[in-house]
């Protein structure tokens, strides 16, 4: 979807200025927010792409005025309501009103470390068909403005690039975020020239590499 999270090529946000010796959390509530998000997600009511879409769907004014973990907490509120873990009335009241909804599994404290260190969360899946493109092929990113989740940035849509790498088949977020199953699709890295993306105002020596799924691309 086209939302405030897609900032590539947008004016007015200034440079990214890294914070020296930045702490993992700037306040205690941020650590708690992360913990609650992980614990709620492990209950199995939603997947990673659903959670991303919930965060992307926050109204632009609120999204841009929110900190990183505030966005996470707000997205969790939506997921918890949409999937029946709490009601909007309970969120407003700040406490349970109805009996707790059953969940399939609970994330225990001793399971947190192994879960975060695990590599079992790979999105790669067996290929069911040959890749449409190979390294060096010219491609054009489709012009598309879906209402649902997508990982194709706006600033590359309609632009000409070339295949830089082929990464195999992976879970397709556009389907996975909306209960459409994993629908594995070939994933590529596509490289775009700065001039192609931003015209005469672009740096001709600049290139931008974007990971893009096969349905996002057309032969050029």
Secondary structure, DSSP 8 states (H G I E B T S, - for coil): ---TT--TT-SSS------TT--S-SSHHHHHHHHHHHHHHTTSSS-HHHHHHHHHTS-HHHHHHS-HHHHHHHHHHHHHHHTTSS-HHHHHHTS--S-----S----HHHHHHHHH--TT--EE--SS--S--TT-EEEE-----SS-----GGGTT-EEEEEEEEEEE--HHHHTTTS----EEEEEEEEEHHHHHGGGS-TT-EEEEEEEGGGEEE-
